[in-house]
Amino acid sequence: MNIQKIVENKIRKVSKKKLLLHKPFFNNEEIKLLNKSINSSYVSTTGILTKRFEANLKKKISCKYVIATNSGTSALHAALLAFNFKKNDEILVPSLTFVASVNSICYIGCIPHFVDTEKNYPLIDIEKLENYLKKNTKIVSGKCLNIKTGKFIRGIIVVHMFGHCVQMNKINQLSKKYNLNVIEDAAEALGSKINNQQVGTFGKIGILSFNGNKIITTGGGGAILTNDKKIYKKCLKLINVGKSGKWKNEHDIIGYNYAMPSLNASIGISQLKKLNFLIKFKRKLFRKYEKVFQDLEFIKLLAEKKNYFSNYWLQTLLLGKENEHKRDHIIQYLKKKNIQVRPVWKLIHTLKPYKNFPKMDLKNSRKLEEKIINLPSGIDVN
Ligand SMILES: Cc1ncc(COP(=O)(O)O)c(C=O)c1O
């Protein structure tokens, strides 16, 4: 039997239905609160439901300050602005990520500097990065100078990919040594934890996304997470168009219209109540997929690492070496069979707008990209 048929049969053991990649889970709860928002007339950013969503999220993830935004991308943009990076500072970021992590660096006039993932695991290879920094940088006036480009490396965006947790203790150690500001892109990782602590709360600042395909959704939306009051205040002003003064009708900085509207927050309030259920569902779904694929040596399911708790946002197949070149065949075949799957994003450093930015050797990411197939992971897969 050919590989595409084998994969189809395995998925069909988990579900016989037409499957979407990530169907959101709504019921009457969302409609009730949406109605409440509409009836209150406060449907935009001044509605109380945005404040309530922030308070509920704050409690859920035990973070001191939470700001709801209109997307994960805007949360990232504001988060980066909070750090006073200078034009042309370099910020480390994986090439294997969604483009928003990289774009946010470009938006603020800084330079993305691409780093590699682990072999066969889509998270930053911290050891490789440490060796790279040792060889290619030196500390000048307390800052990390890239010897090759003559620019300072001032930050790092870590991405908790598909809900799997980056080893934040190691990242924080490394960032101390090289004086890097840590921004956690936890867009995909609400509910993922290290030692019972939500990822996104280990660095100075983190972000979440509530886009339609995430574990919970507000239609479009995101959040900034921080335990630092100064950063909180700065971000709050930035995302509220820089409003200031007694009547909030003045603007002492150039801000952005990035706050989450009440309509979206109303959906988020009900979605948050479903989070525990959804995490349980996804972890169970992982075990189901793992069980049906376990007899195949040439395909593995991406699993959380020991002592790290993943929300298993997107279930992920890793093709063995013999089948890497068959990825597109398998995806096309499954789509025809009403099973929506997808490849991972193209490596960002290979794309036209990003080709000339600095990078380390990205061998692991290049190999990994060809192996990944994301499987249907939403509530309809049962
Ligand atoms: C890793 C990562 N970063 C950032 C984002 C941006 O989030 P949004 O789509 O809400 O702007 C996403 C989501 O799509 C993502 O997957």
The ligand as an ORCA input file, in Angstrom:
! r2SCAN-3c Opt
* xyz 0 1
  C       3.488     31.629     15.992
  C       2.486     32.700     15.699
  N       2.808     33.980     15.959
  C       1.949     34.978     15.738
  C       0.699     34.746     15.219
  C      -0.169     35.921     14.901
  O      -1.420     35.871     15.466
  P      -2.696     36.532     14.720
  O      -3.049     35.640     13.582
  O      -3.720     36.554     15.799
  O      -2.296     37.880     14.279
  C       0.307     33.422     14.944
  C      -1.038     33.096     14.478
  O      -1.565     32.978     13.538
  C       1.235     32.379     15.165
  O       0.914     31.122     14.866
*
